[in-house]
Amino acid sequence: MNEESFDLPLPAEPPPKASRIGWLDWARKNLFNSGFNGTLTVMLTAGLLLLILGVLRFVFSPDRRWEVMPPNAANYVVEAYPREDLLNMWWSLWIVAALAGFSTASWGMGGQVSVIKVVASVRAIGATALVVGVLSLWSPAGSATQTVLVVGGVALFGVGVGTMRLVRQEREVSVARVLAIVGALLVGLVWYMPLESSTTWPLTFTALVVVAFHWFGKLVSQWLSARSIKRVITILWVLSFPVIYLHIQRNPSLVWEEVTPWLPWACLLIAAGPAVIRVVSRAGREQAAGVNFLLGAVAIYSWAIQWPMAIRVLFLLLTLFSLATPTFAASPKARRVFYWTWLAGGLCTLYLFLMGIGSTDLATRGHFLGGINLTILLAVGGTALSFPLGVMLALGRTSSMPIFRILSIVYIEVVRGVPLITVLFFGDKVIPRFLPPGLDFAGEAKALLAITAFSAAYLAENVRGGLQAVSKGQSEASRALGMTTAQMTMLITLPQALRVVIPALVGQAIALFKDTSLVAIIGLADFLRVARDIVPNQPDSLGSILENLLLAALVYWIFAFSFSRASLRLERRLGVGTR
């Protein structure tokens, strides 16, 4: 019988299991591997324990007035907003919660996480609570909170240690399930805290809204493509910002007798925009230049006569669209996108004017925004508005056209040469003197514009660094493929530059969030001013300034730490810093 040989595939070897190193072995290897390192570890640990003990003595001292915080929760969040209109604030929160739940499901955020990491986090939380509870026993007075910390810390630490020995290394769980458990625990904490039922029930409903729209997003994802859903969600997030602050919270009241004289002309101008774009895109170079010159002349002339401000801005916006048409709307598909972009931009501009000129129906004597609500408006709005302006300044500074390069350099260097507080004073006191008669901005809007102008200069330098990090071979290859300058910038150069500078952009966003506390100098009641000046000076809260400042520091740290962790996850997903 002839022997035949067969090439049988060898079974693939499983990957080696990750070795688990106990905390004693880890400490011996990293902290006590030499006499000097061991001594340094002991000294730093002792100093850290003394610092923690001092903080805990302060926190659990009988002189502390932590009881003033729950009754002032509304002051911390909305400050002077009328209490009878707080339903507007809850509607704002529910809209954000709905979009957040819809986004987590539709964008596929979260994924899977190792059970080992979850258990390790539970063990770390338990150990922290146990250490804090034990050290707080040396404080001058005991309390039920100390007992809860000790007992809860022992329970969590024991559960973490016991589960760690039973769970397999490769087992994973969905992040959505972990977040659901954390959300349920937070809801339980809300009901445990001494809050009024008018606060606990809406917060519980907020958690239910997140869960409901998360499942709704999963259902929609089965019927629509991921690309369409992402576009819709992005548009909804962008539109929610002005709707929440200008319509829901401000609650404007329009006087139609003042609007009807110019509103039909504004609508006619918006409707004529696609026709202008079509004419410019199909005309020759000289004819398109003539149309753009005519539009620019009308836009400039409109500022010399008594035209409504909305018509002036719409004419200026139409001129900019017409100038960009030969570059971005050459093909029929791009032209259709440009049509819809103009209609959306024109309608949004008209909506902003209608909401801005209407007087508010709120019973407030001053600014209706304050507290954390105002801080979030300035931070998120300033970051979102400064991003496109900063990108344009960065492109202008690296442009080969002298006029754009010089203007960008002058703007960046002038703004970066003055502190933010000066820009805030300039926006609050000087800019209104250059506005047409009868036109003025609210204090919140002037602060937002000042923060946007200041942040854009620094963002432009960050983006310019990213543009310089892109090799010249990328642009040369783009030109070899026949790309225009606009296509090369939008599709090749700018995406790579923004990817490189993600850490710098997030760092600037964190700094901007903390710098919003400077708006108190122009009379706005942001969160820090509420915690420092307003709540401690109330009759029932006298002598609580240190407690309020500690609360403010904790809130700022939570937001900043959340930003940094989100940035870290984004960098890992995009592979920033890897080769």
Secondary structure by P-SEA (a helix, b strand, c coil): cbbbbbbccccccccccbbbbcaaaaaaacccccaaaaaaaaaaaaaaaaaaaaaaaaaacccccccccccccccccccccccccaaaaaaaaaaaaaaaaaaaaaacccccccaaaaaaaaaaaaaaaaaaaaaacccccccaaaaaaaaaaaaaaaaaaaaaacccccbbbbaaaaaaaaaaaaaaaaaacccccccaaaaaaaaaaaaaaaaaaaaaaacccaaaaaaaaaaaaaaaaaaaccccccccccccccccccaaaaaaaaaaaaaaaaaaaaccaaaaaaaaaaaaaaaaaaaaccccaaaaaaaaaaaaaaaacccccccaaaaaaaaaaaaaaaaaaaaaaaaaaccccccccccccccaaaaaaaaaaaaaaaaaaaaaaaaaaacccaaaaaaaaaaaaaaaaccaaaaaaaaaccccccccccccccaaaaaaaaaaaaaaaaaaaaaaaaaaaccaaaaaaaaaacccaaaaaacccaaaaaaaaaaaaaaaaaaaaaacccccccccccaaaaaccccccccccccaaaaaaaaaaaaaaaaaaaaaaaaaaaaaaaccccc
